[in-house]
Amino acid sequence: MANEGRKASGRTSVWLEGKVRRGGRGGGQPSGLDRDRITEVTVRLLDAEGLAKFSMRRLAAELNVTAMSVYWYVDTKDDLLELALDAAFGGLELPDPETDEDWRDQLRTIAREYRGLLVRHPWVSPLAGTFLNIGPHSLALSRTVHRVVRKTGLPAHGITGAISAVFQFVYGFGTIEGHFATRATQAGMTQDAYFRHAMTTATQSPDAAEILRENEEIMTARGGDTVEEMRDRDFTFALDLLVAGIETMVNAHPPTKEKPPPS
């Protein structure tokens, strides 16, 4: 596999290897470039063309420089992808856990923001599952999530489980949603047209058609005139279920009162 050379060499993270430099390697770097601009164009290319088509050569062409010029600022393609990933996390609008805003509202805000990020940038999902995610913006998200979930009143041993329940759900939901939107665009269709095409195609399979008939009532009750509305309703309801589950667990594990010191 292509990754095995990097794994064998002990690559960790661009954030751990002293590679994040404000400028280039030193004298001789091409004028008109800096790491922020390179990262910004990388994000734009990944959005437009996807992760599979991204290359340092393609990036250099977009920047109107040679591929070697880019290497004045980053050592490897993986380093650059890590920088782009953290830059994408920087687009999240996070609540302030130190305010008295209710934790339920703050948790919903973070979940919606994360979902939107995964849909806007479908390449974030595979990269978030590949790298350590310890850049400054990723850590800001992690810190905010932990502080908000601590406000729920869950016992300490339940904090990571609650975070996993909510944000693994969001990760999966946003990933599938982003992939669907990408496939629709590649097919030259709107998401609604692509959904109708998929449903029509599915009914050509007797087994799939039977399942659809069995669930016709559920699909009707789901509501929504567009794919986006259906997804929003599903996401909101699922998130409400998770919040209700956290509330139930809080009630089941009330905080223990400290025993008064012996007189």
N, C-alpha and C positions, 0 to 999 in steps of 0.2 A: 504493500500500500504506500501511497505517496507520503502519508504522514509519518511513517515509521522511522524515517531518517531523522526527523525533527524530534520524535519521541526518544530515540536512542541517544540523541545528542543532549538530552536533559533539558530541553526548552521548558521554561516555566511560564513566564508572562512578561510582556513588555513593561509592566508596572513593577516588576521585581528585579529586572536585570540592568537597571541604570541606563535604559535606552531612551527614556523620555527627556529629550533635550529641547530647549527653547529654539535653538537654531539648528544648523547642520553639523557636520563633523568637524568643521574648521574652515580654513581658508579654501577658496576655490569652488565653493558651492555656487550653483547657478543663481543669477539674480532673479528677482520677481517671485521666488518661491519661499514658502515657509510651511511648517508642519500643519498649522491651522488650515491654510488654504488647501493643502494636499488632502487633509482629512475631510474637509467640506466637499471637495470634488469627488472623493471616494464615496461618501454617503450618497451624493447625487447620482453617481453611476450605478451604485447598488440598487437604488430605488428604481432607476429607469430600466436597467438591463438584467438585474438579478445577480445572485452570488455566483452561479455557474459560469456566467460569461465574463466575470470580472478578472482582470489580469493587470499586472504592473505595466505591461506594454500598452494596454487599452487606456489605462489611467494616464500614462505619459503622453499619449496622443491627444487626450482631452486637455491636458495642461500645455500642450504644444512644446514639450521638451523631450529629451531622450529618456529611456527607461533608467539608465544609469544616473541621471540627474535626480530622480526620486530617491535613489539609495543614499544620497547625501543626508537625507532626513529620517529615513527608516531603514532598518537593517534587512527586514524580511517582509514578505506579503502578510504573514500572520501578524506581525507587529502592527502593520497598518490596519488590518481588519479589527484588531483589538481596539485601536484608537477610534475607528469609525463606530464600533459598537458602543463604546462609552460616550461618544459624542451624541449618538441617538438617545441614550438614556438621559442625556442632558436636556432633552426636549420635554421631559415630564414636568408637569406643574403639580408639585407635592404640597399637601397641607402641612401646617406647623403643628407637630404633636404637643408642643408646650402650651398651646391655647386651651381654653375650656370647651372647644367644639366637641360634640359628642363623637365617641370613637366609631360609632356605626357610620356616621356621615363621612368621617375621614377615611375609613376603610373602603367604603364604596367609591370615594373619589380616587383613591390610589388604584383600585381595581379597574375603574373605567379608564384612567390614564394609561395603565399598563396594557389593557386590551387595545386601546387606540394606537399605541406605539407598535404593537405586533402587527396590526392591520396595515398601518401606513408603511411600515418597513418589514416586509415578510422575511428578509434576510436576517433580521435580528434573532429570530427564533433558533435557527440552527447554530448561529454563532454563540448565543447565550448558553447553549448546551455543550459548546466546545471549549470555551475559554473559562478562566477562573472568575471573571467578572469582579475584579477588585480595583477598577478604575475609580476616580473620584465621584463621578455621577452615579455609577452603579452602587457604590458604597453609600451614597446619600439616600438612594432608594431603600437599600437594606436597613439603614439606620432608622429611617422614617417608619418603615413597616414594623420593625421590632418595637419601637416606642409606642406606636398606635395600638398594637396588639397587647402590649403590657397594660394599657389603659382599660382593657376589657374586664380585668379582675380575674382572669384565668390563673390557675396555679402555675408556678414556674415550669413544671414538667409538661404543661400543655401548650406552652407558647409556640414551640416549633411545629407541633402538630397542627395548630390552628393556622399558622402561616402557610404550611404546606397545603392544607385543605383549600384555602382561598386562592393562593397564587399559582399552585399547580393547575387548578381549574382554569384560572384566567389564562395561563400560558397555553393550555390545550385549546381552549375556546378561541383565543386570538390567533393561534397558529393555523387552525383549520379555516377560520374566517379569512385570514390573509391569503392562504393558498387558494381558496375558492375564488377570491377576487382576482388573483393573478391568472388563474386558468380562464376566467371569463374574459379578461383583457386579451390574453393570448389568442382566444377564439374569436376575438373581434365582436364580442357581444356584451350587452349590459348584464349585470348580475341576475336581474329578473329573467331576461331572455335565456340565459345560460341555465338557470334553475328549471324553467319550463322545459327546456331541451333535455336536461338530465332526467326529469320526471317522465317525460314521454319515452325516452330511451329505456328507462328502468322497467316500464310496463311491458316491454317486449319480452322480458324474462318472466315466465309463469310464476316462479317462486317469489320474485321481487314484487310482481303485480299482486300476489295474494297478500303479502305483508302490507302493501300500501292500502289494499281494501280493508284489511283488519284494522288499520290505524286511521282510516279516513275521518272518523269522528274526532280523534285527537288532533289531527292536522287542521280540521275546521275550527275547533275550539281554540287552537293556538293563536288564531287571529293575525292581523297584519296584512296590508295590501301589497307590501313589497318584501323582498328578502331582507332588507335592512331592518324593517319594522319587526319582522318575525324574529330575527336574531336579537334585536334589542329586548323584546319581551322575554325571550328565553334566558338571555344573560341576566336581566334584572331579577327574574323569578329565581333562577339558580343562586344568584348572589344573596337574595333574601333568605333562601333556605340555609345557606352557610352561616349568615349572620344569626339566624334563629338558632342554629345548632350551637354556635358559640355562647349565646345567651343561656341555652339549656345547660351547657356544661359549666358555666359560671354558677348557675343556681345549684347545680349538683355538687359543686365543690366550693362552698362558701369559705372565705378566708378564716383561718383559725385565729382565735383571740389569744394574744400573748398572756401567759400566766403572770399574775402579779408577783413581784419578788417576795420571798418569805420575810415576815415581820420579825 
